[in-house]
Amino acid sequence: MRAHLHAEWTKLRTLSGTGRLLLTIIVLTVAASAAASAVVSCSSAGCGYDPVRIGLFGVQVGQAAVAVLAVLAISGEYGTGMIHLTLTAMPHRAKVLAAKAIVVAGLTLAAGAVAVLASVLATRPILLDHGFPPESLLPTGGPLLRTAFGSVLYLVFIALFSLGVATAVRDSAAAVGVVLGLLYLFPALILMIADSDWQRLLWQVSPMNAGLAVQATTGLSSLPLSPWAGLGVPAAWAVAALLGGGLLLRARDA
């Protein structure tokens, strides 16, 4: 397995767009979080906003770059034909996919941790200036630690889900379209459907809606799923995508 990990790390590290995509994840996440924090305010009479969730809003934007990074980790090889060389040198296809998953997850974990930490530090003074109480933004508070850690895990699950989809689809544009469609389509459908039961069901199976429940620090009782249970939804999507992609990788010719 060490040889597989070394090979996949070398390929992804030397890919021309990897560094730019990692930087894009950080920049998009922090910039969108700061922008969201700058357009909301809380009066002395109170407000209906969750300050921590606003401060991490950029995760919803940065996940698009995470998806592209994960997709390119395998679909780029199909595009160049390098996948033939990879599978000839390392015929154990399950190990190849596992190594790709570990490397992609590791890079996403590192970039996501930097992006989330930078977002918390950047948005805290903005939210305080806009009237949010300091106690709701304590960096050592349990809810804030849960939202930060959960947000990083969410990005890792999105990366693994994207890798699984790309393994099955094998085309970069199609894989990115499928992933982003599933991430952003569910919230739109929820807004379009009037039936509350269907809204709740779609929310519960939506990888983004359910997964980002881990960021919530207020109104937890009104959520269709608890924060950690919600984070299990994108984890389930990731497992299903990797299993499906792995089976197709074994069954099909390169």
N, C-alpha and C positions, 0 to 999 in steps of 0.2 A: 504493500500500500504506500510505503514511503516513496517509491519510484513514481507512482501515479500522482501523488501530491506534488512532488518536485516538478514533474512535467507540466501539470496543470498550472501551478504557480508561475513557472517560467513563461508559459504561453500567455497567460493573462497579464503578467507584469510587463511583458514586452509588447503587448498589443498597444498600438499608438493612441487609442482613445481612452484607455483605462484611467490614466491620471486625470485627464480632463473630466471624465464622468464622475470620479470620486470628488473632485473639487466642485463640480456642478451640484452634486447631492448636498454638500455642505452649504454652498452659497444660496441655492434655491430655498433650502429649508430655513436658514437664518433670515434671508430677505423677506420671504413670505410671512414668517412669524412676526418680524418687526413691523411689516406693513399692516397686518391684521391688528396688532396691538396699538398702532397709532390711530386707528379709525374708530376705536371704541372708548367709552368713558363710563365712569361710575360716580354717581352723585352721592351726597351724604345720606340721602333717603334710601339708598340701596340700588342695586341693579340686578338684572337677570342674566348676567354673563358669568361664565366660568373662567376666571382669569388664567388659570394654569392651561386650560385647553386652548385658549386664545394664544397664549405664549408659545404653544407648540403647533399652531395651525400649519406651519410650513411643512410638517411631515406629510400632509396631504399633497403637497406640491413636489417635494423632494422624492417621493416614492416613484414618480415617473422616471427619473434618472436612474433609480435603483433597478427598475424593470428593464431599462435599456441595457444597463451594465450586465445584468444576469442573462438576458437574451443573447447578447453578443458573445458571451462566454462559450456558447456551443454553436449557435447558428452561424457565427462568423466562420467557423471551421467548415460548415457545410457550404457556405458561399465560396470559399477559396479551394475547396476540395481537400483541405488538410485532414479532414476527418478520416479519410482512407488511410493516411499515414499513421494517424493516432491509433486506429483500431487494428492496424497491422502490427504496430510495435507493442501495443497493449491489448490483446484480444479479449481480456476479461472486461466486458462492457459495463457490468454493474459497478466494478471498481472505478472505471473511468468516470462514470456519472457521479459516483459518491465523492471522488476526489474533486470534481468540478464543484459539487455542492458545498464541500467543506471550504474550498478556496473562496468561492463567491460569498458564502456566509461570513467568513472571516473578514473579508474586505468591507462588506456591508456593515458588519458589526463595528469595525473601526471608524468608518466614515459616519455611520449613524450616531455613534457615541459623541464624536466631535460636533456634529451638527446639532444634536439635542442639547448638549451642554452649552454650546455657543448661543443657541436660541434662548435658553433659560437666562443666561447672563445678559444677553442683549435686550430682552423684552422686559426684564424685571424693572429697570428704572423707567421705562416707557409707561408701563402699567401703573406704577406708583404715581407718576406725574399725572395720570389720567384718573386719579381718585380711587384706585383699588386699595383696599386695606393691606398693610404690610404683613399681617398675620396669615393672609391667604397665599402669600408668596414666599414663605419661609423655605430656604433651600434644604433644611434638614427635616422638614415635615414629612411624615409617612406618605400621605397622598401624593405629594410632589415627587418623591423618590419613586413611587409606584408608576406615576405617569411617565417619568423620564426613562426608567428602565423598560417599561412596557412599550414605549414608543420605539426604542432601539430594537427590541425583539420583533415588533410589528414589521419594521423595515427588513429585518432578516427573513421573516416569513414571506414577505412579498418577493424578495429576491429568489428564494427557493421555489416559490410558486411560478415565477417567471421562467426560471431555468427548466422546470418540468414542462411547462407549456412549449417552450422553444425546442426542447428535445423531441416532443411529439410532432410539432408543426414543421420544424427544420428551416423555416424561412423567417428572416429577421423582421420584416415589415408585418407579416401576418401574425407573428408571435406577439410583437409589441401591441398590435391592434387588439388582439384577443385579451391580453392582460389589462390594458388600459380601459378597454370596453367594459370588462367585468368590474374593474375597480370603480369607475365613474358612472356606469350605467345604472347600477342599483340605486344610488341616491336619487337620480333623476326619475326612475320609475316610482319610487316611494312618493315623490312629490306629485306625480301624475295620477296616482290611484287614490280614490276616495275611501275605499273600504278599509276600516281600521285593522281588521284581522289580517288582510293581505299586506298592509303596510308593516305590521309587526313581523309577519313571517319573512318578508323581503329584507327587513332590517336585520333579522336574526341570521340570515344566510349570506348577507352582504359582507365580503371580506373587509371592506373599508369601514362601513358603518359599525359593524360588530367589533372589529379589531380595534378601532380607535376609541371604543368605550373605555379602554384602559386609561385614557387621558382624563376622564371625567373625575372631578372632585366635588361637584355639587349635583343635586337632583339624582342621586344614584338609585333611589327607590323607584323612579319613573322609567328607568332604562329597561328595555326588553330582556337584556342579559346583564349580569354583573360584569364589572371590568375584566376580571381574569377569565371568566367564561367567554366573554366576547373575544378576547385575544386568542382563544382556542379555535375560533372560526377560521381566520386566515392560516393558522397552523394546520387545520384539517385540509384546507384547499391546497396548501403546499405539499402535504403528504400525498394527497390524491394525485396531484399533478406529477410529482416525482415518480410515483408508482406507475402511473399510466405512461409517462415518457420513458421510464426504464424498460417496461415491457415492450413498447414499440421499438426501442433501441435494440433490444435483443432479437426481436422477431424480423426486423427489416434488414435489407442490405444497406450498407453505408451509402 
